[in-house]
Amino acid sequence: MRQNAFPYANWTKILGVLIIAAGIISFFQRHYTRGIYDFNDLAVGLSWGFVFIFFSKEKTDDEMIQSLKFKALARSVIVSFSATHLFNYLFLNWHFERQQDVILSVSAYQFLP
């Protein structure tokens, strides 16, 4: 018996869309109530929503679809972590001195979606 590489059922795409919507609503609610833009909160909602959408089954779930999803996942992780490291180095820590400064970093959640 063939085991499915993507364990979530087809209905979890709806759950992913709801998580994305909740993240967007939370982002705007925090802006209107506190006057701040919390991009980490937005990025976490988008990332988890896309995870549920990505790992859910397709209507026609065969080896080609699974191979394409795995290739897309592998490339997106490499690109997102490379972009995070480049952004941190070029824009936040390019003028860093070990004895005096504190290392600044952007969350990897902001580059995953």
NORSULNOR-V69026 format. One line per field, one symbol per residue. psi: psi as a letter, one per 40 degrees, with the letter a starting at -180 (. if undefined). burial: + if it has 9 or more other ideal C-beta (glycine too) atoms within 8 Angstrom, else -. Layout:
# NORSULNOR-V69026
psi = ???
burial = ???
This chain:
# NORSULNOR-V69026
psi = hhhhdheiideedddddddddddddddddddddefihgddddddddddddddddeiiidggaddddddddddddddddddddddddddddddfdfhhdddihhiiiiddeed.
burial = -----+-----++-++++++++++-++--++------+-++++++++++++++-+++---+---++--++--+--+---++-++--+++--++------------+-+++++-
